[in-house]
Amino acid sequence: MKYRLDKFKLLRLKIMNKAIIFSLLILVCACCAMAQAGGKSLPLEIKFGREALGKVPTVEVFVNGKKRLFYFDSGGGVSAISPALAKEIGCEPFGEMTAYNAGGMKFNVKRCEDVAMTLGGFAVKRDVAVFDPMQFFPKATAQIDGSIALDAFDGQIVTMDFKGDRLWVEGEKSFKRRIREMKPLVSRLSREGGGGTLDLFIAAQTPRGRIWLLHDTGNTNKLLFRPSAQEQLGINFNGANGEKIIKPVKFEMIGLGGIEAEAREREMIYDGMLSYDIIERILWTIDFRTGKTWAKMNQ
């Protein structure tokens, strides 16, 4: 009888030990997630502002213990800081990051390594490009010290709501809740600059195959298509006298349906580029671990 009792106690002890180990693993995972989220639990909300740049969203970013104002650009590829901020944090920019802009022009920028930034409680450490953002915004009403691109959220799940001026860094539970009423799109990620950049492309269906449109909040102009994409869509932007015109174009975003917006032609290295006005109409959730995207029209 004593042997049986000892055996039972040993079995119970093993079960308790496994339960304790499992609980510790859960705690460790939770602590890791909170550490990446700056000590806060997911989801985290990051707010956009409009006061400084109008249509272009801005975000408050803490760098070197001070609050700065950066602009947000989903088509920027790589986050950046100004030369003045680089000097302030003790970085002498070095090396080169090489990429191409939409028009196909090659450009090189220097970089700083392992720059720690915090946005709305979300902490990230990235290699960043170094350039003066004020050159793009001569009418800005506040100092812009850098930019945040999608690379800042590499490996994360984010939801972007530009009509509501918010971005969320999602946890697994909030992510599953978020996409219940959303539709899966066809999307893919792109990297340049030696793998240091991150862009998102959304697929649209045409009578002659798919075209891939850059998700670019920095495009505050019109929906853009290059000539080869126009051929696939069966459209053109030729006016009565041979001039190029702007006109409404409807296209099929795979998974979401028909989208119509004013569009024009542009010679560029992409099939096309979504405009800010289209991006604002849609609520986006992107899993940057897999490249998958979900969306719904933004009410």
C-alpha positions as CSV (number, residue, x, y, z in Angstrom):
1,M,0.0,0.0,0.0
2,K,2.9,2.4,0.9
3,Y,4.5,1.7,-2.5
4,R,1.3,2.6,-4.3
5,L,0.9,5.8,-2.4
6,D,4.5,6.8,-3.1
7,K,4.0,6.1,-6.8
8,F,0.9,8.2,-6.8
9,K,2.7,11.1,-5.1
10,L,5.5,10.9,-7.6
11,L,3.0,10.9,-10.5
12,R,1.2,13.9,-9.1
13,L,4.5,15.7,-8.5
14,K,5.5,15.2,-12.2
15,I,2.1,16.6,-13.4
16,M,2.6,19.6,-11.1
17,N,6.1,20.2,-12.4
18,K,4.9,20.1,-16.0
19,A,2.1,22.6,-15.2
20,I,4.6,24.9,-13.6
21,I,6.9,24.7,-16.6
22,F,4.1,25.4,-19.0
23,S,2.9,28.4,-17.0
24,L,6.5,29.8,-16.9
25,L,6.7,29.4,-20.7
26,I,3.5,31.3,-21.1
27,L,4.8,34.0,-18.8
28,V,8.1,34.3,-20.7
29,C,6.3,34.6,-24.0
30,A,4.1,37.3,-22.6
31,C,7.1,39.2,-21.2
32,C,8.9,39.0,-24.6
33,A,5.8,40.5,-26.3
34,M,5.6,43.2,-23.7
35,A,9.3,44.0,-24.0
36,Q,8.9,44.5,-27.7
37,A,5.9,46.6,-27.0
38,G,7.8,48.9,-24.7
39,G,6.4,47.2,-21.5
40,K,2.8,47.5,-22.6
41,S,0.5,44.7,-23.7
42,L,-0.7,44.3,-27.3
43,P,-2.6,45.7,-29.1
44,L,-0.9,49.1,-29.0
45,E,-2.4,52.2,-30.6
46,I,-0.2,54.7,-32.3
47,K,-1.9,58.0,-33.2
48,F,-1.3,60.1,-36.4
49,G,-1.4,63.9,-36.5
50,R,-2.3,66.3,-39.3
51,E,-1.4,69.7,-38.0
52,A,2.1,69.9,-39.5
53,L,1.7,68.4,-43.0
54,G,-2.1,68.3,-43.8
55,K,-2.9,65.2,-45.7
56,V,0.5,63.5,-44.9
57,P,0.2,61.8,-41.5
58,T,2.8,62.5,-38.8
59,V,3.6,60.5,-35.7
60,E,5.4,61.4,-32.4
61,V,8.6,59.3,-32.0
62,F,10.8,59.3,-28.9
63,V,14.5,59.2,-29.9
64,N,17.3,59.7,-27.4
65,G,14.8,60.5,-24.6
66,K,13.1,63.4,-26.6
67,K,9.8,63.6,-28.4
68,R,10.2,64.2,-32.2
69,L,7.8,64.6,-35.1
70,F,8.3,62.2,-38.0
71,Y,6.1,61.8,-41.1
72,F,4.6,58.4,-41.9
73,D,5.1,57.0,-45.4
74,S,3.9,53.4,-46.2
75,G,5.8,53.6,-49.5
76,G,9.0,55.0,-48.1
77,G,10.7,51.7,-47.9
78,V,13.0,52.6,-45.0
79,S,12.6,54.8,-41.9
80,A,15.0,57.8,-41.6
81,I,16.3,60.5,-39.4
82,S,17.7,63.9,-40.3
83,P,21.4,64.7,-40.3
84,A,20.9,66.9,-37.3
85,L,19.3,64.2,-35.3
86,A,22.0,61.7,-36.3
87,K,24.6,64.2,-34.9
88,E,22.6,64.6,-31.7
89,I,22.5,60.9,-31.0
90,G,26.2,60.5,-31.7
91,C,26.0,58.8,-35.1
92,E,28.3,59.7,-37.9
93,P,26.4,58.4,-41.0
94,F,28.3,55.8,-42.9
95,G,28.1,53.4,-45.9
96,E,25.4,53.5,-48.5
97,M,21.9,52.1,-49.0
98,T,21.1,51.9,-52.7
99,A,17.6,51.9,-54.1
100,Y,15.4,53.3,-56.9
101,N,12.6,55.7,-56.6
102,A,9.3,55.1,-58.5
103,G,10.6,56.9,-61.5
104,G,13.6,54.5,-61.8
105,M,16.2,57.0,-60.5
106,K,18.9,55.4,-58.5
107,F,19.8,57.0,-55.2
108,N,22.2,56.3,-52.4
109,V,21.8,57.4,-48.8
110,K,24.0,56.9,-45.7
111,R,22.7,55.1,-42.7
112,C,22.9,54.9,-38.9
113,E,22.8,51.5,-37.1
114,D,20.6,50.3,-34.3
115,V,18.7,53.5,-33.7
116,A,16.2,53.0,-30.8
117,M,12.8,54.6,-31.4
118,T,9.5,54.4,-29.5
119,L,6.1,55.1,-31.0
120,G,3.0,55.1,-28.8
121,G,4.7,52.6,-26.5
122,F,6.0,50.4,-29.3
123,A,9.8,50.1,-29.1
124,V,11.9,49.3,-32.1
125,K,15.6,49.4,-33.0
126,R,16.4,49.7,-36.7
127,D,19.1,50.7,-39.1
128,V,17.8,54.0,-40.6
129,A,18.6,56.1,-43.6
130,V,19.9,59.6,-43.1
131,F,18.4,62.5,-45.1
132,D,16.7,65.8,-44.5
133,P,12.9,65.3,-44.6
134,M,12.3,69.0,-44.6
135,Q,13.3,69.1,-48.3
136,F,10.0,67.4,-49.1
137,F,7.9,69.7,-47.0
138,P,8.9,73.3,-47.5
139,K,5.5,74.5,-46.2
140,A,5.5,72.3,-43.0
141,T,4.3,74.2,-39.9
142,A,6.6,72.2,-37.6
143,Q,10.1,70.7,-37.6
144,I,10.1,67.2,-39.1
145,D,13.0,65.1,-37.8
146,G,12.6,61.9,-39.7
147,S,10.2,59.4,-41.2
148,I,8.6,56.1,-40.3
149,A,8.1,53.5,-43.1
150,L,6.8,50.0,-43.0
151,D,10.2,48.6,-42.1
152,A,9.7,49.8,-38.5
153,F,7.0,47.1,-38.2
154,D,9.0,44.3,-39.8
155,G,7.9,41.0,-38.2
156,Q,4.8,42.6,-36.6
157,I,1.1,42.6,-37.4
158,V,-0.4,46.0,-37.9
159,T,-3.8,47.6,-38.6
160,M,-3.8,50.9,-40.3
161,D,-6.8,53.3,-40.2
162,F,-6.0,56.6,-41.9
163,K,-9.6,57.9,-41.7
164,G,-9.4,57.5,-37.9
165,D,-5.7,58.6,-37.8
166,R,-4.6,55.4,-35.9
167,L,-2.3,52.4,-36.3
168,W,-2.4,49.4,-34.1
169,V,0.4,46.9,-33.4
170,E,-1.7,43.8,-32.9
171,G,-1.3,40.8,-30.7
172,E,-2.4,37.3,-31.7
173,K,-5.8,37.6,-30.0
174,S,-6.5,41.1,-31.3
175,F,-5.3,40.1,-34.8
176,K,-7.8,37.2,-34.9
177,R,-10.6,39.4,-33.8
178,R,-9.7,42.2,-36.2
179,I,-9.8,40.1,-39.4
180,R,-13.1,38.3,-38.6
181,E,-15.0,40.8,-40.7
182,M,-12.2,41.6,-43.2
183,K,-11.4,40.0,-46.6
184,P,-8.1,38.5,-47.5
185,L,-6.3,40.3,-50.4
186,V,-3.5,39.1,-52.6
187,S,-0.4,40.9,-51.6
188,R,3.4,40.5,-51.4
189,L,6.3,42.3,-49.7
190,S,9.3,43.8,-51.4
191,R,12.8,44.5,-50.1
192,E,15.6,46.7,-51.6
193,G,18.7,48.3,-50.1
194,G,20.4,45.0,-49.3
195,G,17.2,43.8,-47.6
196,G,16.9,46.8,-45.4
197,T,13.7,48.2,-46.8
198,L,10.1,47.0,-46.7
199,D,7.2,47.8,-49.1
200,L,3.8,46.3,-49.6
201,F,2.2,45.6,-53.0
202,I,-1.5,44.9,-53.5
203,A,-2.7,42.8,-56.5
204,A,-5.5,43.9,-58.9
205,Q,-7.0,41.7,-61.5
206,T,-7.2,42.8,-65.2
207,P,-8.4,41.0,-68.3
208,R,-4.7,40.3,-69.0
209,G,-3.4,39.1,-65.7
210,R,-2.6,40.8,-62.4
211,I,-1.0,44.1,-61.8
212,W,0.8,45.0,-58.6
213,L,0.1,48.4,-56.9
214,L,2.4,50.0,-54.4
215,H,0.7,50.9,-51.1
216,D,2.0,54.4,-50.7
217,T,0.5,57.0,-48.4
218,G,3.1,59.4,-49.7
219,N,1.3,59.5,-53.0
220,T,-1.1,62.3,-52.2
221,N,-1.7,62.8,-56.0
222,K,-3.8,60.4,-58.1
223,L,-4.0,56.7,-58.6
224,L,-1.1,56.0,-61.0
225,F,-0.6,53.4,-63.8
226,R,2.3,52.9,-66.1
227,P,1.6,52.3,-69.9
228,S,1.9,48.5,-69.7
229,A,-0.6,48.3,-66.9
230,Q,-3.0,50.5,-68.9
231,E,-2.8,47.9,-71.7
232,Q,-3.6,45.2,-69.3
233,L,-6.6,47.2,-68.0
234,G,-7.7,48.2,-71.5
235,I,-7.6,51.9,-70.8
236,N,-5.5,55.0,-71.7
237,F,-5.2,58.6,-70.7
238,N,-5.1,60.1,-74.1
239,G,-7.1,63.3,-74.6
240,A,-8.8,64.5,-77.7
241,N,-5.8,66.5,-78.8
242,G,-3.2,63.9,-77.8
243,E,-2.6,65.3,-74.4
244,K,-2.5,63.2,-71.3
245,I,-5.6,63.6,-69.1
246,I,-6.8,62.6,-65.6
247,K,-10.0,60.5,-65.5
248,P,-11.8,58.1,-63.2
249,V,-10.7,54.5,-63.4
250,K,-12.3,51.5,-61.9
251,F,-10.2,48.4,-61.1
252,E,-10.7,45.1,-59.3
253,M,-8.7,44.8,-56.1
254,I,-8.5,41.0,-55.7
255,G,-10.5,40.0,-52.6
256,L,-12.1,43.4,-51.9
257,G,-13.8,44.2,-55.2
258,G,-14.2,47.2,-57.4
259,I,-12.4,50.4,-56.5
260,E,-12.8,53.7,-58.5
261,A,-10.7,56.8,-58.3
262,E,-9.2,59.6,-60.4
263,A,-6.1,58.3,-62.1
264,R,-3.4,59.4,-64.5
265,E,-0.4,58.0,-66.3
266,R,3.1,57.9,-64.9
267,E,6.3,56.2,-66.3
268,M,7.7,54.2,-63.4
269,I,9.2,50.9,-62.3
270,Y,5.9,49.7,-60.8
271,D,2.7,48.6,-62.5
272,G,0.9,51.2,-60.4
273,M,0.6,53.1,-57.2
274,L,-2.4,53.4,-54.9
275,S,-3.2,57.0,-54.0
276,Y,-3.7,58.3,-50.4
277,D,-7.4,58.9,-51.2
278,I,-7.9,55.2,-51.9
279,I,-5.8,54.0,-49.0
280,E,-7.8,56.2,-46.6
281,R,-11.1,54.5,-47.7
282,I,-9.9,51.1,-46.6
283,L,-9.0,49.6,-43.2
284,W,-5.8,47.5,-43.6
285,T,-4.4,44.7,-41.5
286,I,-0.9,43.3,-42.6
287,D,1.0,40.4,-41.1
288,F,4.6,41.3,-41.9
289,R,5.7,37.9,-40.8
290,T,3.9,36.3,-43.8
291,G,3.1,39.2,-46.2
292,K,-0.6,38.5,-46.0
293,T,-3.1,41.4,-46.0
294,W,-6.7,41.7,-45.0
295,A,-9.0,44.7,-45.7
296,K,-12.5,46.1,-45.6
297,M,-14.0,49.4,-46.6
298,N,-13.5,52.0,-43.8
299,Q,-16.9,53.2,-42.5
